[in-house]
């Protein structure tokens, strides 16, 4: 196994590793992030449950051994994402209610392609949290950042207006909405706005993340386009890895208007690569899962 970094639910990163099939080295990823991807993509259609045996086989297809799977599922259980359940006498794990909600929220980001314009305006989140509730302040800042907000000033955060409803829903679910006033706004100076955007968001880091994704997965897409036959097991391996690598990026990217981004912005190409891989691999990957589950 190699070493990896990847986000789980909620946003966190740790080290582990994994490879795709053949000689194609895919972005290393933490086993529990792959498990979350598998549950999000496949378990929800089956009541949110997978048997331990099926999960171990699926993870083996993705290059992760049984010991790592058992360790990762134990951690996900402790974090309240999975719950041990027996179905028809088989041991397995089901998604918790909170995990189902988070995955459903994630679908909109991961599989959507928002195209904001400057004319759409902005949503401002202005908050004040009492000193005695410092942990809530930290949770609020972390969640606003994960939603895609940029920090304008202490207690003032900004995001494209299309994130307003999602922001309200998430803050309500996390019982943080009582600290926050949400406003919609327009910025009156385009020149100033371009300068501000690079301060409110770390565009260099986001650009580098997109470039890394493209460098890793564009060659994989080229390989699959040359193949006449799609082997379901190999399609599954590459699809769950690319989906795991991709699903953090729409959270890092708030979907800023194109006219405010640096020239040659790689986000569009990265999305094109991901959705092309999805179109090419998703059906065959699903067939592999159905075969493993015995559907």
Secondary structure, DSSP 8 states (H G I E B T S, - for coil): ---EEEE-SSS-EEEE----STT-------HHHHHHHHIIIIIGGGTTEEEHHHHHHHHHHTT--HHHHHHHHHHHHHTTSEEEEEETTEEEEEE-HHHHHHHHHHHHHHS------GGG-EEEEEE---GGGHHHHHHHHHHHHHHT-EEEETTEEEEEGGGHHHHHHHHHHTT-GGGEEEEEE--S-HHHHHHHHHHHS-HHHHHHHHHHHHHHHHHHHHHHHH-SS--HHHHHHHHHHHHHHHTTHHHH-----GGGS-TT-THHHHHHHHHHHHHHHHHHHHHHHHHHHT-
